[in-house]
Amino acid sequence: MTERAQVTSMEALESFRTRLILFLSKARPALEEVGDEVRRTRGWLNDDRLNHWRNEVRRRNRALEEAQQELFSARLSSLQQPTTTHQWAVTRAQRALREAEAKLQLLKKWSREFDNLTEPLTKQLDQLHTFLASDMRQAAAYLARLTTTLEAYADRPPGYPATAPVTPGSPNEASAAIEVQNARAAMPTGMGEPKTPKETPP
């Protein structure tokens, strides 16, 4: 029994392809922004903050040395007796130096923990970005070819013999099936599973 194929959802298929393309246009920049934010935060910790507190440790260490020297000079001078002001200056300088050293050590700890926590997630982001940029773009192209094939198949006249032999240039069902198979063959294998990007040596 020969019947016309009931192909009635090309609009839904094309709508899905359009939404897929729209999703890709938004998802990829979002992933790139997340990756950029991770890199900015790492740079802020490792460069900006570490350099700041290293400089603070050096500056406050010099300030402590100066306060201690003034206290020592006051004790040796016969013209001036050590005062509470000199002693408090040394105490404040010691406290400030300890604070800077503690912040520097804490910042180094945060820097190590940041890399340990973000590295696995960053790899997943890279895999997802590769999947969206490669596999899903090929999927959108596959849907476009499939829609074209189905539209050509649906435009055949009613009662066209579905079992007609395949002849060159004859738009019969067998050739349409071959076209669909060819379009499916162009589909990337393993589509739907993110590809793990190859690691390159540093």
N, CA, C and O of each residue as an XYZ file, in Angstrom:
808
protein
N       0.858     -1.189      0.000
C       0.000      0.000      0.000
C       0.892      1.236      0.000
O       1.753      1.393      0.865
N       0.678      2.105     -0.974
C       1.499      3.303     -1.097
C       0.740      4.490     -0.544
O      -0.376      4.783     -0.975
N       1.339      5.163      0.398
C       0.739      6.336      0.999
C       1.776      7.453      1.052
O       2.982      7.207      1.071
N       1.284      8.658      1.073
C       2.183      9.792      1.227
C       2.691      9.844      2.668
O       1.927      9.667      3.617
N       3.994     10.089      2.812
C       4.566     10.154      4.163
C       3.936     11.298      4.943
O       3.773     12.403      4.426
N       3.583     11.017      6.202
C       2.960     12.028      7.049
C       4.042     12.856      7.753
O       4.303     12.681      8.943
N       4.656     13.751      6.996
C       5.686     14.639      7.544
C       5.027     15.994      7.810
O       4.809     16.776      6.885
N       4.715     16.261      9.064
C       3.940     17.467      9.393
C       4.618     18.350     10.427
O       4.017     19.325     10.878
N       5.860     18.040     10.822
C       6.480     18.782     11.925
C       7.750     19.515     11.508
O       8.627     19.746     12.341
N       7.866     19.886     10.229
C       9.052     20.630      9.818
C       9.163     21.968     10.556
O      10.259     22.416     10.894
N       7.999     22.599     10.800
C       8.017     23.872     11.499
C       8.586     23.707     12.914
O       9.381     24.524     13.378
N       8.154     22.613     13.598
C       8.663     22.370     14.944
C      10.157     22.081     14.910
O      10.905     22.527     15.780
N      10.588     21.327     13.891
C      12.006     21.012     13.762
C      12.828     22.269     13.513
O      13.886     22.456     14.113
N      12.338     23.126     12.629
C      13.055     24.374     12.344
C      13.037     25.305     13.556
O      14.012     26.008     13.822
N      11.909     25.304     14.298
C      11.823     26.119     15.507
C      12.837     25.647     16.540
O      13.483     26.454     17.209
N      12.967     24.332     16.659
C      13.945     23.792     17.598
C      15.360     24.183     17.188
O      16.174     24.545     18.038
N      15.659     24.113     15.887
C      16.986     24.488     15.414
C      17.270     25.969     15.688
O      18.380     26.339     16.072
N      16.256     26.804     15.487
C      16.429     28.237     15.752
C      16.705     28.493     17.225
O      17.566     29.299     17.576
N      15.963     27.797     18.086
C      16.172     27.971     19.525
C      17.536     27.424     19.951
O      18.178     27.968     20.850
N      17.965     26.358     19.304
C      19.286     25.806     19.607
C      20.380     26.819     19.267
O      21.306     27.031     20.049
N      20.261     27.434     18.101
C      21.244     28.439     17.690
C      21.225     29.624     18.662
O      22.277     30.154     19.020
N      20.022     30.038     19.088
C      19.921     31.141     20.043
C      20.566     30.763     21.376
O      21.261     31.569     21.996
N      20.323     29.527     21.805
C      20.933     29.053     23.053
C      22.454     29.074     22.960
O      23.130     29.509     23.892
N      22.994     28.605     21.834
C      24.449     28.591     21.657
C      25.017     30.002     21.670
O      26.097     30.238     22.213
N      24.288     30.938     21.071
C      24.784     32.322     21.012
C      24.848     32.957     22.398
O      25.597     33.912     22.602
N      24.075     32.442     23.353
C      24.090     32.993     24.708
C      24.959     32.166     25.652
O      25.615     32.712     26.540
N      24.962     30.844     25.457
C      25.679     29.969     26.388
C      27.189     30.121     26.255
O      27.895     30.183     27.261
N      27.682     30.181     25.041
C      29.131     30.265     24.854
C      29.731     31.534     25.459
O      30.743     31.442     26.155
N      29.144     32.728     25.221
C      29.696     33.917     25.888
C      29.610     33.838     27.409
O      30.484     34.344     28.114
N      28.545     33.195     27.915
C      28.415     33.064     29.367
C      29.538     32.206     29.936
O      30.112     32.541     30.973
N      29.854     31.100     29.262
C      30.952     30.254     29.711
C      32.283     30.993     29.628
O      33.123     30.871     30.519
N      32.470     31.748     28.572
C      33.712     32.512     28.429
C      33.842     33.556     29.532
O      34.938     33.808     30.032
N      32.725     34.158     29.906
C      32.755     35.162     30.981
C      33.116     34.510     32.313
O      33.855     35.093     33.106
N      32.595     33.299     32.567
C      32.951     32.594     33.799
C      34.443     32.291     33.822
O      35.109     32.495     34.837
N      34.967     31.802     32.697
C      36.399     31.527     32.631
C      37.237     32.770     32.841
O      38.265     32.722     33.516
N      36.803     33.894     32.262
C      37.527     35.149     32.448
C      37.496     35.594     33.906
O      38.486     36.112     34.425
N      36.370     35.393     34.557
C      36.251     35.793     35.961
C      37.169     34.960     36.845
O      37.766     35.480     37.787
N      37.285     33.659     36.541
C      38.206     32.807     37.300
C      39.638     33.294     37.125
O      40.392     33.380     38.094
N      40.012     33.614     35.884
C      41.373     34.098     35.630
C      41.622     35.451     36.306
O      42.707     35.692     36.834
N      40.620     36.328     36.288
C      40.786     37.630     36.950
C      40.969     37.466     38.455
O      41.803     38.135     39.066
N      40.183     36.571     39.043
C      40.302     36.354     40.482
C      41.655     35.755     40.834
O      42.274     36.152     41.821
N      42.118     34.803     40.034
C      43.436     34.216     40.282
C      44.530     35.287     40.168
O      45.446     35.334     40.989
N      44.427     36.132     39.158
C      45.408     37.200     39.017
C      45.354     38.187     40.163
O      46.389     38.678     40.614
N      44.151     38.482     40.640
C      43.996     39.410     41.764
C      44.657     38.848     43.024
O      45.304     39.583     43.769
N      44.490     37.536     43.259
C      45.094     36.912     44.434
C      46.610     36.811     44.302
O      47.353     37.210     45.198
N      47.056     36.267     43.164
C      48.474     35.942     43.008
C      49.344     37.157     42.701
O      50.523     37.181     43.055
N      48.779     38.146     42.057
C      49.584     39.302     41.670
C      49.298     40.515     42.550
O      50.173     40.991     43.273
N      48.074     41.001     42.482
C      47.738     42.246     43.178
C      47.888     42.117     44.693
O      48.647     42.864     45.309
N      47.163     41.167     45.295
C      47.163     41.071     46.754
C      48.490     40.559     47.318
O      48.972     41.072     48.327
N      49.080     39.555     46.674
C      50.346     39.035     47.175
C      51.431     40.108     47.134
O      52.183     40.277     48.094
N      51.506     40.825     46.026
C      52.503     41.893     45.932
C      52.251     42.984     46.964
O      53.186     43.524     47.556
N      50.978     43.299     47.172
C      50.644     44.340     48.150
C      51.131     43.965     49.543
O      51.777     44.774     50.209
N      50.829     42.745     49.991
C      51.178     42.384     51.364
C      52.650     42.038     51.509
O      53.197     42.148     52.607
N      53.300     41.627     50.440
C      54.760     41.480     50.505
C      55.409     42.847     50.723
O      56.323     42.992     51.534
N      54.927     43.831     49.995
C      55.450     45.191     50.177
C      55.139     45.730     51.569
O      55.951     46.428     52.176
N      53.944     45.391     52.065
C      53.584     45.843     53.407
C      54.488     45.225     54.469
O      54.879     45.898     55.422
N      54.821     43.939     54.305
C      55.720     43.292     55.265
C      57.076     43.985     55.261
O      57.644     44.252     56.319
N      57.594     44.275     54.070
C      58.893     44.965     53.995
C      58.818     46.366     54.601
O      59.712     46.778     55.340
N      57.738     47.099     54.279
C      57.613     48.474     54.791
C      57.478     48.490     56.308
O      58.113     49.295     56.989
N      56.643     47.590     56.833
C      56.437     47.577     58.280
C      57.660     47.029     59.018
O      57.908     47.389     60.169
N      58.408     46.172     58.362
C      59.651     45.696     58.977
C      60.660     46.839     59.111
O      61.358     46.954     60.118
N      60.724     47.689     58.067
C      61.599     48.851     58.152
C      61.127     49.812     59.247
O      61.937     50.380     59.980
N      59.814     49.983     59.345
C      59.275     50.865     60.383
C      59.616     50.341     61.775
O      59.914     51.126     62.676
N      59.575     49.030     61.956
C      59.930     48.446     63.259
C      61.411     48.662     63.547
O      61.784     49.009     64.668
N      62.246     48.460     62.551
C      63.678     48.670     62.751
C      63.972     50.122     63.141
O      64.812     50.376     64.004
N      63.285     51.064     62.512
C      63.490     52.476     62.837
C      63.041     52.776     64.267
O      63.717     53.500     64.997
N      61.890     52.212     64.663
C      61.394     52.446     66.031
C      62.349     51.837     67.057
O      62.627     52.437     68.095
N      62.842     50.645     66.752
C      63.786     50.011     67.682
C      65.093     50.808     67.767
O      65.684     50.931     68.840
N      65.537     51.346     66.626
C      66.759     52.140     66.619
C      66.588     53.416     67.431
O      67.500     53.815     68.156
N      65.430     54.059     67.318
C      65.172     55.268     68.087
C      65.138     54.965     69.585
O      65.654     55.731     70.400
N      64.521     53.835     69.931
C      64.488     53.448     71.345
C      65.889     53.151     71.859
O      66.248     53.545     72.969
N      66.672     52.458     71.053
C      68.037     52.126     71.459
C      68.893     53.393     71.596
O      69.681     53.516     72.534
N      68.732     54.327     70.658
C      69.489     55.577     70.724
C      69.105     56.391     71.951
O      69.955     57.017     72.584
N      67.810     56.376     72.281
C      67.357     57.130     73.457
C      67.947     56.548     74.731
O      68.239     57.296     75.664
N      68.130     55.243     74.796
C      68.699     54.624     75.985
C      70.193     54.936     76.123
O      70.717     55.043     77.232
N      70.865     55.078     74.979
C      72.301     55.346     75.034
C      72.624     56.817     75.239
O      73.689     57.160     75.751
N      71.717     57.671     74.844
C      71.989     59.108     74.917
C      71.910     59.593     76.351
O      71.004     59.243     77.108
N      72.878     60.400     76.690
C      72.865     60.985     78.040
C      71.967     62.206     78.111
O      71.672     62.725     79.187
N      71.531     62.660     76.908
C      70.697     63.859     76.869
C      69.208     63.517     76.835
O      68.358     64.385     77.035
N      68.908     62.268     76.584
C      67.500     61.910     76.447
C      67.258     60.560     77.099
O      68.027     59.621     76.894
N      66.219     60.462     77.862
C      65.846     59.218     78.499
C      64.749     58.529     77.676
O      63.891     59.188     77.088
N      64.794     57.201     77.648
C      63.724     56.503     76.935
C      62.366     56.892     77.493
O      62.178     56.976     78.707
N      61.445     57.124     76.610
C      60.103     57.542     77.027
C      59.091     56.463     76.657
O      59.370     55.538     75.894
N      57.919     56.625     77.226
C      56.835     55.702     76.884
C      56.487     55.802     75.413
O      56.057     54.822     74.805
N      56.672     56.996     74.830
C      56.377     57.179     73.407
C      57.240     56.276     72.544
O      56.735     55.661     71.605
N      58.539     56.182     72.843
C      59.429     55.309     72.086
C      59.021     53.840     72.236
O      59.015     53.085     71.263
N      58.689     53.455     73.441
C      58.311     52.058     73.676
C      57.005     51.703     72.973
O      56.863     50.614     72.418
N      56.056     52.631     73.004
C      54.792     52.377     72.309
C      54.993     52.337     70.791
O      54.313     51.581     70.098
N      55.903     53.128     70.284
C      56.183     53.107     68.850
C      56.699     51.737     68.423
O      56.318     51.213     67.376
N      57.579     51.165     69.257
C      58.087     49.819     68.950
C      56.961     48.792     69.019
O      56.856     47.914     68.162
N      56.128     48.909     70.037
C      55.016     47.960     70.195
C      54.053     48.030     69.012
O      53.638     47.003     68.474
N      53.702     49.257     68.613
C      52.794     49.404     67.465
C      53.421     48.846     66.188
O      52.740     48.194     65.397
N      54.701     49.096     65.986
C      55.378     48.594     64.788
C      55.427     47.068     64.776
O      55.266     46.446     63.727
N      55.649     46.469     65.942
C      55.655     45.000     66.032
C      54.274     44.421     65.708
O      54.149     43.434     64.984
N      53.238     45.067     66.266
C      51.875     44.600     66.018
C      51.515     44.720     64.537
O      50.904     43.814     63.968
N      51.893     45.837     63.916
C      51.598     46.038     62.497
C      52.327     45.024     61.627
O      51.768     44.534     60.646
N      53.569     44.704     61.978
C      54.325     43.723     61.206
C      53.704     42.338     61.332
O      53.582     41.622     60.338
N      53.310     41.957     62.540
C      52.671     40.651     62.724
C      51.383     40.556     61.922
O      51.082     39.517     61.333
N      50.632     41.636     61.901
C      49.383     41.649     61.132
C      49.657     41.442     59.642
O      48.968     40.655     58.992
N      50.648     42.136     59.099
C      50.963     41.997     57.677
C      51.456     40.595     57.361
O      51.084     40.027     56.334
N      52.288     40.028     58.227
C      52.793     38.669     58.004
C      51.660     37.649     58.046
O      51.644     36.706     57.255
N      50.706     37.836     58.971
C      49.569     36.921     59.055
C      48.698     37.012     57.805
O      48.244     35.988     57.294
N      48.463     38.211     57.315
C      47.664     38.385     56.098
C      48.364     37.773     54.892
O      47.715     37.183     54.029
N      49.685     37.912     54.831
C      50.428     37.342     53.713
C      50.332     35.816     53.722
O      50.120     35.205     52.674
N      50.483     35.206     54.874
C      50.377     33.755     54.966
C      48.969     33.272     54.625
O      48.799     32.256     53.951
N      47.960     34.010     55.097
C      46.580     33.643     54.790
C      46.309     33.752     53.294
O      45.614     32.916     52.717
N      46.858     34.779     52.678
C      46.659     34.980     51.246
C      47.320     33.863     50.440
O      46.762     33.411     49.441
N      48.493     33.420     50.858
C      49.154     32.291     50.182
C      48.306     31.025     50.293
O      48.213     30.245     49.345
N      47.691     30.830     51.457
C      46.813     29.674     51.646
C      45.605     29.769     50.731
O      45.230     28.781     50.101
N      44.988     30.943     50.647
C      43.839     31.134     49.761
C      44.219     30.871     48.308
O      43.445     30.281     47.555
N      45.410     31.309     47.921
C      45.856     31.128     46.542
C      45.971     29.647     46.206
O      45.542     29.221     45.133
N      46.549     28.854     47.115
C      46.658     27.410     46.884
C      45.276     26.759     46.829
O      45.004     25.947     45.945
N      44.409     27.114     47.768
C      43.079     26.509     47.818
C      42.234     26.922     46.603
O      41.427     26.136     46.108
N      42.421     28.131     46.139
C      41.664     28.594     44.971
C      41.960     27.719     43.764
O      41.042     27.297     43.060
N      43.238     27.442     43.521
C      43.599     26.601     42.378
C      43.073     25.185     42.550
O      42.581     24.586     41.594
N      43.173     24.644     43.758
C      42.705     23.278     44.001
C      41.199     23.152     43.800
O      40.716     22.132     43.308
N      40.457     24.194     44.182
C      39.000     24.142     44.093
C      38.486     24.443     42.683
O      37.503     23.855     42.234
N      39.148     25.348     42.002
C      38.626     25.784     40.705
C      39.127     24.953     39.530
O      38.466     24.912     38.492
N      40.264     24.295     39.659
C      40.831     23.571     38.514
C      39.888     22.496     37.976
O      39.691     22.437     36.763
N      39.282     21.626     38.832
C      38.345     20.630     38.278
C      37.145     21.282     37.594
O      36.702     20.815     36.544
N      36.618     22.353     38.178
C      35.463     23.027     37.581
C      35.847     23.709     36.274
O      35.063     23.723     35.325
N      37.058     24.277     36.220
C      37.509     24.926     34.996
C      37.636     23.920     33.864
O      37.303     24.232     32.720
N      38.112     22.721     34.164
C      38.209     21.684     33.134
C      36.830     21.309     32.604
O      36.657     21.093     31.405
N      35.843     21.232     33.508
C      34.482     20.935     33.058
C      33.936     22.054     32.173
O      33.258     21.791     31.180
N      34.230     23.292     32.533
C      33.804     24.425     31.707
C      34.434     24.352     30.318
O      33.769     24.609     29.315
N      35.719     24.001     30.265
C      36.401     23.894     28.979
C      35.779     22.787     28.123
O      35.607     22.954     26.915
N      35.445     21.667     28.748
C      34.818     20.568     28.014
C      33.441     20.981     27.487
O      33.083     20.677     26.349
N      32.680     21.675     28.329
C      31.355     22.119     27.905
C      31.467     23.145     26.783
O      30.673     23.124     25.843
N      32.437     24.031     26.873
C      32.625     25.033     25.825
C      32.986     24.356     24.504
O      32.489     24.747     23.449
N      33.852     23.338     24.561
C      34.219     22.597     23.347
C      33.000     21.884     22.767
O      32.810     21.851     21.551
N      32.185     21.321     23.637
C      30.971     20.628     23.188
C      30.020     21.586     22.480
O      29.482     21.262     21.422
N      29.816     22.755     23.060
C      28.913     23.731     22.446
C      29.480     24.293     21.150
O      28.745     24.510     20.187
N      30.793     24.530     21.128
C      31.405     25.160     19.962
C      31.559     24.204     18.798
O      31.604     24.634     17.645
N      31.640     22.916     19.079
C      31.900     21.938     18.013
C      30.675     21.059     17.755
O      30.032     21.166     16.711
N      30.364     20.194     18.714
C      29.313     19.202     18.491
C      27.950     19.838     18.250
O      27.227     19.437     17.337
N      27.598     20.830     19.067
C      26.265     21.401     18.931
C      26.137     22.255     17.671
O      25.045     22.360     17.112
N      27.222     22.862     17.218
C      27.173     23.578     15.937
C      26.947     22.586     14.795
O      26.188     22.862     13.866
N      27.610     21.435     14.871
C      27.383     20.406     13.859
C      25.959     19.872     13.940
O      25.361     19.534     12.918
N      25.416     19.795     15.150
C      24.040     19.334     15.308
C      23.067     20.310     14.651
O      22.104     19.889     14.009
N      23.311     21.606     14.807
C      22.445     22.606     14.175
C      22.516     22.487     12.649
O      21.498     22.596     11.966
N      23.720     22.262     12.120
C      23.864     22.086     10.671
C      23.164     20.804     10.217
O      22.550     20.774      9.150
N      23.256     19.765     11.013
C      22.577     18.506     10.689
C      21.063     18.700     10.641
O      20.400     18.186      9.739
N      20.518     19.434     11.601
C      19.082     19.694     11.616
C      18.652     20.478     10.376
O      17.574     20.237      9.834
N      19.484     21.408      9.927
C      19.157     22.172      8.718
C      19.101     21.251      7.505
O      18.176     21.345      6.698
N      20.093     20.350      7.369
C      20.089     19.408      6.239
C      18.918     18.445      6.330
O      18.305     18.108      5.318
N      18.609     18.006      7.535
C      17.510     17.076      7.716
C      16.177     17.735      7.363
O      15.318     17.113      6.738
N      16.009     19.002      7.769
C      14.778     19.716      7.444
C      14.611     19.859      5.931
O      13.512     19.678      5.404
N      15.698     20.181      5.237
C      15.647     20.313      3.779
C      15.256     18.996      3.132
O      14.444     18.971      2.208
N      15.834     17.895      3.617
C      15.520     16.573      3.062
C      14.058     16.208      3.299
O      13.381     15.711      2.398
N      13.576     16.456      4.518
C      12.186     16.120      4.838
C      11.210     16.989      4.040
O      10.161     16.507      3.613
N      11.545     18.260      3.839
C      10.670     19.125      3.050
C      10.595     18.639      1.604
O       9.527     18.644      0.991
N      11.732     18.223      1.072
C      11.720     17.689     -0.296
C      10.919     16.403     -0.364
O      10.217     16.160     -1.345
N      11.017     15.581      0.663
C      10.272     14.325      0.706
C       8.775     14.586      0.821
O       7.973     13.897      0.189
N       8.392     15.583      1.631
C       6.972     15.866      1.847
C       6.324     16.494      0.622
O       5.106     16.403      0.463
N       7.100     17.125     -0.241
C       6.551     17.787     -1.420
C       6.236     16.826     -2.562
O       5.720     17.269     -3.588
N       6.523     15.529     -2.431
C       6.200     14.588     -3.506
C       4.689     14.423     -3.630
O       3.975     14.559     -2.636
N       4.198     14.139     -4.808
C       2.746     13.988     -4.987
C       2.210     12.757     -4.287
O       2.935     11.774     -4.138
N       0.932     12.786     -3.845
C       0.327     11.612     -3.200
C       0.373     10.410     -4.135
O       0.268     10.554     -5.353
N       0.533      9.217     -3.550
C       0.522      7.991     -4.330
C       1.821      7.714     -5.041
O       1.907      6.768     -5.824
N       2.868      8.544     -4.779
C       4.155      8.277     -5.423
C       4.654      6.942     -4.913
O       4.671      6.737     -3.700
N       5.060      6.027     -5.768
C       5.425      4.671     -5.328
C       6.585      4.698     -4.342
O       7.688      5.142     -4.662
N       6.307      4.210     -3.130
C       7.330      4.218     -2.099
C       8.412      3.199     -2.377
O       9.531      3.321     -1.879
N       8.071      2.155     -3.202
C       9.033      1.096     -3.459
C       9.634      1.230     -4.839
O      10.220      0.281     -5.360
N       9.494      2.411     -5.442
C      10.035      2.602     -6.783
C      11.527      2.407     -6.761
O      12.179      2.809     -5.796
N      12.099      1.802     -7.791
C      13.543      1.559     -7.801
C      14.314      2.868     -7.814
O      13.835      3.902     -8.280
N      15.495      2.782     -7.298
C      16.347      3.961     -7.246
C      16.998      4.159     -8.593
O      17.744      3.303     -9.067
N      16.713      5.293     -9.212
C      17.339      5.629    -10.483
C      17.940      7.014    -10.364
O      17.423      7.856     -9.630
N      19.041      7.262    -11.088
C      19.680      8.582    -10.963
C      18.711      9.709    -11.270
O      18.044      9.704    -12.305
N      18.637     10.674    -10.365
C      17.786     11.837    -10.567
C      16.335     11.607    -10.247
O      15.523     12.512    -10.438
N      15.967     10.421     -9.763
C      14.563     10.144     -9.451
C      14.322     10.385     -7.973
O      14.941      9.711     -7.149
N      13.439     11.327     -7.590
C      13.206     11.649     -6.175
C      12.253     10.671     -5.521
O      11.197     11.083     -5.042
N      12.586      9.392     -5.484
C      11.702      8.409     -4.863
C      12.041      8.245     -3.388
O      12.955      8.881     -2.863
N      11.300      7.400     -2.754
C      11.460      7.263     -1.303
C      12.818      6.697     -0.946
O      13.403      7.078      0.068
N      13.329      5.789     -1.771
C      14.637      5.215     -1.467
C      15.707      6.290     -1.478
O      16.565      6.323     -0.596
N      15.662      7.184     -2.486
C      16.673      8.237     -2.531
C      16.501      9.205     -1.377
O      17.480      9.729     -0.845
N      15.249      9.444     -0.988
C      15.023     10.304      0.166
C      15.585      9.676      1.429
O      16.168     10.355      2.275
N      15.397      8.348      1.543
C      15.952      7.666      2.709
C      17.459      7.737      2.713
O      18.086      7.908      3.759
N      18.044      7.603      1.514
C      19.505      7.705      1.417
C      19.965      9.096      1.837
O      20.978      9.247      2.520
N      19.200     10.121      1.417
C      19.563     11.482      1.790
C      19.515     11.665      3.294
O      20.389     12.310      3.873
N      18.489     11.096      3.934
C      18.394     11.195      5.389
C      19.554     10.481      6.050
O      20.133     10.977      7.016
N      19.902      9.276      5.507
C      21.019      8.533      6.073
C      22.326      9.294      5.901
O      23.173      9.303      6.795
N      22.483      9.930      4.747
C      23.698     10.718      4.524
C      23.780     11.888      5.493
O      24.847     12.192      6.026
N      22.642     12.542      5.715
C      22.629     13.652      6.660
C      22.945     13.170      8.058
O      23.656     13.830      8.816
N      22.379     11.951      8.403
C      22.652     11.406      9.730
C      24.111     11.006      9.851
O      24.700     11.119     10.926
N      24.699     10.540      8.757
C      26.111     10.154      8.786
C      27.009     11.341      9.042
O      28.095     11.207      9.607
N      26.539     12.523      8.616
C      27.334     13.729      8.851
C      27.263     14.177     10.292
O      28.028     15.040     10.724
N      26.322     13.576     11.053
C      26.186     13.923     12.461
C      27.413     13.444     13.209
O      27.835     12.309     12.987
N      28.026     14.258     14.100
C      29.221     13.823     14.828
C      28.915     12.647     15.722
O      27.897     12.631     16.414
N      29.799     11.653     15.711
C      29.612     10.503     16.574
C      29.726     10.921     18.019
O      30.523     11.786     18.381
N      28.887     10.270     18.854
C      28.928     10.603     20.280
C      28.353     11.951     20.594
O      28.662     12.525     21.638
N      27.485     12.499     19.679
C      26.911     13.812     19.952
C      26.080     13.745     21.215
O      25.313     12.802     21.406
N      26.218     14.696     22.044
C      25.517     14.703     23.313
C      26.450     14.457     24.472
O      26.096     14.684     25.629
N      27.698     13.972     24.146
C      28.682     13.797     25.187
C      29.815     14.754     24.949
O      30.396     14.741     23.863
N      30.162     15.590     25.913
C      31.240     16.561     25.692
C      32.549     15.869     25.426
O      32.894     14.889     26.088
N      33.290     16.387     24.441
C      34.609     15.852     24.154
C      35.627     16.459     25.098
O      35.607     17.659     25.372
N      36.517     15.611     25.592
C      37.573     16.104     26.461
C      38.659     16.706     25.623
O      39.246     16.009     24.795
N      38.956     17.989     25.804
C      39.985     18.611     24.984
C      41.341     17.998     25.233
O      41.681     17.665     26.368
N      42.140     17.844     24.145
C      43.467     17.277     24.289
C      44.376     18.255     25.021
O      44.377     19.457     24.756
N      45.157     17.697     25.959
C      46.060     18.549     26.700
C      47.303     18.788     25.851
O      47.831     17.865     25.230
N      47.754     20.013     25.834
C      48.952     20.361     25.099
C      50.066     20.627     26.095
O      49.819     21.181     27.166
N      51.282     20.241     25.759
C      52.402     20.464     26.708
C      52.637     21.931     26.909
O      52.436     22.725     25.990
N      53.057     22.309     28.088
C      53.287     23.744     28.370
C      54.432     24.288     27.524
O      54.767     25.468     27.624
